[in-house]
């Protein structure tokens, strides 16, 4: 079936030096652009030399990553840095929606991080008279890219959505292919859940050709397998709570809204900006700080209502026992 598109849909995948978005880099980026007119998809792949702009050196490929993607450091010696291919990458991204497999959790954050690294580097080059024009031109290209606003189709998410993940489906899959009796009664569901977990441990106790991951028969390990919150930043340091408020998701302020933390401890935001967090995380904290400062300024400049004026006068009268002089 052909895709029904109003805009180009850009499928993409990334290979990297490792899985740490804050410190690893892209070594291969592939785009497949499907056009609304139904023509042949456009394909482009870049081999990229992973670069540390702060220290002006190559980011080495983690050996475990090489085992998966087959790429070694020496294979990328003559390849361009990400900053050198970004103008062309930006052209491919322009006007396109995005698609990938598990891209929301890894590929999209990694792409965003590489763009933020270029942004940070260009800002350091602006004061230099020789590099000012190139840096300004690159920043103008970057400003047109807003991956947070791009529509993202994650094929893995669709797969998990369409293939049931409820208890009855799990019991059929792991415990013999039939529904269990008295489904949706508390006791039957509880017993079925127990049987499913035991069957999962039996099924995934040894790696296979197609399933390398194993389940450890350990409650602590099992309890750490779970979902993700509605993230504000790609690394999940900030998420939206049930009220839609950006909320801290780590450390001593975990569970508190960013607004509350900033009002009572603004130095915490400065600590984040100087800490070992992804550039995207720092950018989202910075945007929130700008928002809160703007709201505070607007509130300070807002004219008092009649009721607020009356309350202020009453408070003054109370403080001075009715005497203003």
ABEGO torsion letter per residue (X at the ends): XBBBBABBBBBBBBBBAEABAAABBBABBBBBBBBAAGBBBBBBBBBBBBBBAAAGBBBBBBAAAAAAAGBBAAAAAABBBAAAAAAAAAAAABGBBBBBBGAAAAAAAAAAAAAAAAAAAAAAAAABAAAAAAAAAAAAAAAABBAAABBBBBAAAAAAAABBABAAAAAAAAAGGBBBBGBGBAAAAAAAAAAAAAAAAAAAABBBAABABBBBBBAAAAAABBBBBBBABAAGABBBBAAGBBBBABEAABGBBAAAAAAABAAAAAAAAABBBBAAAAAAAAAAAAAAAAAAAAAAABBBBAAAAAAAAAAAAAAAGGBAX
